[in-house]
């Protein structure tokens, strides 16, 4: 059985030092008195909240599909039971599809453009391309049977509504 390390780790010098070499705040910050006197600071910014939000949002956005028309492309996805769309160049706003309203597409109040949202959407966009979940409008109208999963078939209604806008 290995010996137990005594003392405390200092981020500044990278050594295990006895507890006496640390001040009260130094213990908490993992900086010994000498490193603190030299002016070393903790450089690692906690990204745990950002990573947690990124992970939760990445799990919540699902059933992605790329849809291409003659001059325009759209990225369709599901988030918390609602269907959303954004142009494939990610310049437009994020729109939510509402089937019961006269105006089918409204700017999303729930899912606003932010650094985290855009990072997840870019990631999902490229995953969708790699997985081949791409639908061309002309192919959709020509074929009687589409090779598309049941979960992504819900987007056919959205696709038809997008086509009516143009």
FENZIMO-V206240 format. One record per residue. N is the residue number from 0. RES is the residue in one small letter. NEAR is the number of other ideal C-beta (glycine too) atoms within 8 Angstrom. Layout:
BEGIN
n:res:near
N:RES:NEAR
N:RES:NEAR
END
This chain:
BEGIN
n:res:near
0:x:1
1:x:3
2:x:3
3:x:4
4:x:5
5:x:5
6:x:9
7:x:11
8:x:8
9:x:15
10:x:10
11:x:11
12:x:8
13:x:5
14:x:7
15:x:8
16:x:12
17:x:7
18:x:8
19:x:4
20:x:11
21:x:13
22:x:7
23:x:6
24:x:6
25:x:12
26:x:10
27:x:6
28:x:9
29:x:10
30:x:13
31:x:13
32:x:9
33:x:9
34:x:12
35:x:13
36:x:6
37:x:7
38:x:5
39:x:8
40:x:5
41:x:7
42:x:4
43:x:4
44:x:4
45:x:5
46:x:6
47:x:6
48:x:7
49:x:8
50:x:8
51:x:8
52:x:9
53:x:11
54:x:8
55:x:8
56:x:11
57:x:10
58:x:7
59:x:8
60:x:12
61:x:9
62:x:9
63:x:14
64:x:14
65:x:15
66:x:15
67:x:11
68:x:11
69:x:5
70:x:3
71:x:9
72:x:10
73:x:13
74:x:17
75:x:13
76:x:14
77:x:12
78:x:11
79:x:5
80:x:4
81:x:9
82:x:11
83:x:14
84:x:14
85:x:12
86:x:11
87:x:11
88:x:6
89:x:11
90:x:4
91:x:8
92:x:7
93:x:13
94:x:12
95:x:13
96:x:13
97:x:9
98:x:7
99:x:3
100:x:7
101:x:3
102:x:6
103:x:8
104:x:11
105:x:8
106:x:7
107:x:11
108:x:4
109:x:8
110:x:8
111:x:8
112:x:6
113:x:6
114:x:5
115:x:10
116:x:12
117:x:10
118:x:9
119:x:12
120:x:13
121:x:9
122:x:9
123:x:13
124:x:13
125:x:8
126:x:9
127:x:13
128:x:10
129:x:6
130:x:6
131:x:5
132:x:11
133:x:10
134:x:14
135:x:8
136:x:12
137:x:7
138:x:8
139:x:11
140:x:6
141:x:5
142:x:7
143:x:2
144:x:4
145:x:7
146:x:3
147:x:9
148:x:5
149:x:4
150:x:8
151:x:10
152:x:9
153:x:10
154:x:13
155:x:9
156:x:9
157:x:12
158:x:13
159:x:8
160:x:12
161:x:13
162:x:9
163:x:6
164:x:6
165:x:6
END
